[in-house]
């Protein structure tokens, strides 16, 4: 089994979870600066901080349909772009309304990640390792929260606008995430199989775990997809 490639693919997939944690926790050190620069009340500041969850709700609701139509990889690429744009938008926001808009955009990426990352990992992981590999996504979210607090501590007092640096941090990780997705990251074999691209699905499984993984997982995927079609009809 090609454990090195499987580990690499899992690592890239869970970077979405890392960005999830960064976006959720990164604003904690920035609230005083945001409140002062935009002259916000406590309720206004709470709105800025909390509206990410609105975007998260919307993202989580619609990601499943997009992932089925366009592929898991393409949705992950879209979330990487959203992470970069939203982080830079928050960092350069000139008003609280602009900041709110980009926070909602960040929430869309977070919500989408919460759906597509574990979905993707479950579809590329061998059955014996599936539970452990999927759990790494939750672990990455926790690491992202810790990393956000570390950056908050390191950057908080470097200037009067240090809160902008804090909100820009996810953009840096988002760029690496996007590059990794574009360089050497396969589409989900289950999605490929569901869209009539059996040979491509076999190649992905072969790279992930050799012929044994192809023999073990491909028939199971085909049976599950056939059952799903029967249930829909």
N, C-alpha and C positions, 0 to 999 in steps of 0.2 A: 504493500500500500504506500502511495506517495504521501506520507504524512507531512512532508515539508510544504507541498503545494496546498494541501487541505488546511494546514495551520495558517499559511499566508492568506488564503481566501477568507478564513474565519476572522483573522486579525483585521482585514480591510472592512469586512461587514460590520464588526463591532465598533469600528471607529464612528459609525453613526450613533451608537449608544454613548460614546465618549462625548460627542458634540451635543447630544441630548442633555447630559449632565452639566456641561459647560454653560449651555444656554439657560438652563433652569436656575443654576446657582450663581452665575457670574454677576448678576445685577445686585446681589446682596451688598457688595462693597461699594456700589456706585450710587446708592439711593440718596445719600446726603448731598453729593455733588449735583445730581439731577434736580433734586428739590431746590437747591440754592440757585442754580443757573436758570431754571425755568420758573422760579417763584411759585412752586406748586404747594397746595395745601396737602395735608396728610391724606385726604381722600383722593386727591389728584395723583399723588405719588403711588398710592395703592392701586389706582387704575392702571398706571403705566406698568407696574410690576406684574399685575394679575392678568392683563389682557393676552399675555402669551398663551395662557390656558385656553382662551377662546379659539385662537388659531390652532392650538393643539387638538381641540375637539373636532374642528372642521377637517383638519388633516387626517386624523384617525378615521373619520367617517367615510371619506372618499378614496383613501389610498388603496383599499382592496380592489376596487373596480379598475383603477388605473394600473395597478400591478398586474392584473389579469389581462388587460388589453395591450399594454405597452411593454411589459416585462419587468421583472424585479430590478434588474441592473439599471434600466433607464430611469426608473423611479428613484433609485438610490443616487444616480447622477443628478437628477433634478433636485433632490434634497441637499446634496453637496453645494450646488449653485445657490440654492435658497439660503443655506447657512452663511455663505460668503457675502451675498448681497445684503442680507438682513443685519449681519454683524457690522459691516461697514456703514450701512445706513443708520444704524443706532449710534455708532461712534461719531458720525458727522452730522447728526440731526441738529437742525437749527431751531426747532420748536418742539414742544411736548407732543403736538399732534403728529408730526413726522416721526418722532420716536415711537409713539403708540403704533403707527402704521407698520413700522419695521419690526416692532415686537410681535405683532400679530403674524407677520410674515415668518418670523423665526418660529413662532408656534406651529405654523403649518408644517415646517420642516421637522419639528420635534414630533408632532402627531404622526406624520408619515413614517418617520423612522421607527416609532414604537410598533408599527404594523409590519413594515417591509423587512426590517433587519432580522427579527426572529423567524419570519416566514422564509426568508432566503436561507438562513443557516439550517433550518429544519429540512430544507429540500436538497441541500448539498451534503449533509452529514450522513455517514453510515449509521444504520439503525442502532448499533451498539454504543455509538458516541453521541447520538443526537441530543439526548437530554443534557449532557455535560456541555456540549458546544453551544447550545441555545442559551444555557445559563450564563455564558460568558458575556452576553449582551447586557444583562442586568448588572453584572460585575463592572462592565465598562461604564455604565451610567453612573455607578457609585464612584468610580475613579474620576470621571469627568467632574463630579461635584467637588471632590477633594482637590483636583487640579485648579478648579475655579477659585476655591478659597485660597490656594497658594498664590495664584496670580493676584488676587485681591490684596493679599498681605504685601507682596513685593512691589506692586505698582500704585497702591492707593495714594501715597503721599509724594509722588515724584513731581507733580505740578498741580496747578489749580484745576486743570481739566483732566486729571488722572482718571476720572470715571469713564472718559471716552476710550482710554487705552484698555480698560477692563472689558468694555463691551466689544472691543475690536478683536480680542483674543480668539473667539471662535472662528474668525475669518482665516487666521493662520492655519489652524487645524483643518478647516474646511478645504483649503487649497491642497493640502497633502492628501486629504480624503478623495478629492476629485481626481488628482493625478493618479493615485493608486487604482481608482475605479477604471480609469481610461487605459492604463498601461497593460495590466495582466490580470484581468478579473473576468471570469466567465459568467454567462447568463445561467440562471437556474435550469438544470436538466429537466426538471418536471415541467417548467413552463415551455421549454423547447419541444418536449414531447407532446404537450397539449396542443401545440400549434403546428403539428405535423413535421417537425424538424428532428426526426429520430436520430439520424446520423450525427448531428451536432450534439444531441443529448448523450449519445454513446461516447463521443470524444471527450466531453466534459467529465463524465463518470470515470472514464479510463485515466484521465489525468489526476483525478482526485483519489482514486483507490485501485487502479489496475483492473484487469479483466474480472476479478472476483467481485468487485463492486458493481460492475456492469451486470454480471450474471445474477447477483443478489437483488439489486435495487430496481433494475429496469422492468422486470416482469411485475414487481409490486406496484410500481408507478403506473404501468399500463392498466393493471386491474383496477387500481383506485380511480383512474381517470374514466375508465369504462363504466364503473359503478356510478360515478358522478353524473355521467351523461344520461344513464338510465333513470336516475333519480330526477333529473331535470325534465326529462321527457314524460 
